[in-house]
Amino acid sequence: MVDRAKILDAVKTAIEKAPKRKFSESIDITINLKNIDMAQPKNRIDETILLPNGTGEKTGICVIGKGDIVTQAKDAKVDLIIGPEEVERLGGAPREARRVASTYKYFLAETAVMPQVGRFLGPRLGPRGRMPMPITGQTDIRPIVERLRNSVKIRTKDKT
């Protein structure tokens, strides 16, 4: 078991020893999990963690729905809003559906359109780990969008 001080010290050392670059750098942390069978779904990690100060980058968020959800999404300044008829159109345009799935990090979908999303966009969103979070019609999505903008997704690979 590694304690928090050792991890923070290692990150600080990596930052200090890195040569100066003419671009904004990032740090990736790789953690090896030993003696855990990742083929078992119960052992996998797929979590969204809220960061106190965010990541410093713009996070793409897409909302799928109609009516009040669309109004709230506009108020929250969501990057893309897709209606139910647009979901069906994207199902017939795999290249554009792949682009949408790769461009946006988080997806929120009204529960009424979730069957359409699963049928038409599921093959593009599922493998990327970006299936939408279902939201009901009376849910206020503004706090959800704010939380997602300051979050990072942590996910383990399934067989490594």
N, C-alpha and C positions, 0 to 999 in steps of 0.2 A: 504494500500500500504506500503510495507516494503522498506526502502531505502538501498542503497548499503553498507553503513557503518555498518548497523546492521547485514547484512549477513556476511560481512567480519569479524566482531567482533565475531559472533557466530562460524564461522569456526575456527578462531584462538583459541577461548576458548576450542573447542572440541579437537583440536590438543594438546593443553597444558595439558588438564586434562586426556587425554588418558594414560593408563599405558604403559610402555615400552614393546615392543614386539620384538621377534627375527626374524621378517620377515617384508617385506615392506608393509606398510598399505596403504589403500586408503580411501577416504571419499566419501560417497554418500549423495547427497542432495535431499530431497523429498520436493516437493512444492505442497500444496493442493490448487486446483483451486475451489473457491466457486461460486455458482450460475451460472455455465456454463454447458450447456447440452452437454456432450461429445458424446452422440449418434449422434449428428449432425456433419457430416464430416467437415463442415466449421470451427468448433470450435477446431478441433484437431491440434496438433503441430507435425510436422515431419520435422525437420530441421537438417542440418549439419553445425556446427559452427566451424570456424577456430580459433584455440588457438594460441596465440603468441609464446609459447614455446613448443607446442605439449603436448602429454600426458606422455611421458617418456617410453612408451611401444611400441613394434613393432606391427604395424597394418597390418593385412593380407589383401592384395588386389589381386583380380583375374580379368584378362582381357579375354574376350571372343571375338574372331575374327580371321582374317587371313590376310596375306600380310603385308602391311606397319605397321599396328597396332601392330602386333606381334613383329616386329623389334623394334619399339619404346618401347614396354613393356619390352623387354629384356634390352634395354638401361636404362630404369627407374628402373631396378631390381625389377620387380613385382614378387610376390610370386608364382602365378600360372597363366599359359596361357592355355586356352582351345580353341581348334579349333571347327569348326561347326560339324564335324563328331563325335567328343568327346561329344558334347552336346547331340546328339541323343543316344549315348551309355549310358550316365548318366541317360537319361530318362528311360531306361530299367533296370537300377541298382539303385533302390530307396535308398538302404542303403548307397551306396557310394555318391549319390546325397545329401542325408541328411548330411553326413559328410562334404562334400564340403561347403554346405550352412551354417553349424555351425562353420566351421573353419575360413572362410574368412569374414571380416567385410564389405568390399566394393567390388562391382562388377561393371565393365565397360564393355559394349558390343557394338560392331560395329552394326550400324543400319541395315545392311544387314542380320545379324543373330538374330536380336531381335524376329522375329516370331518363330524361333526354340526355343529360350530361353524361351519365354512365354509358348510354348506348352510343352516342355520337362522338364524344370527346374522351371517354374513358381509355380507349386504346392509345391515345396520345399523352394524356395526363398521368395515367397509372404508372407506367414504367419510369417516369421521371419523379415519382413520389409527390405529385402535385394535385392529387384529387381534391376537389373543393370541400371546404368546411360547410356543412349544411346549416342554414339559418332560417328561422321561421319568419313569417310575414310581419309579426309585431315586434321583432327584435330590433333594437337600435344598433346599427352596425358601425356608427361613428367611433365608439370606444374600441371596438374590435379592430377596426382599420388602424387606429393609432397604436394599439398594442402590437399589431403585426409589423408596422413600420419600424418599431424598436426591438424586433425579435430576430433571432437567428435559428435556423433549423439544424438539428443534429440528428444524424441518421447513420446506422451501421449498415455495412454491406451484408448481404444474406449468407454468403458461403465463404467468406475470407476472414 
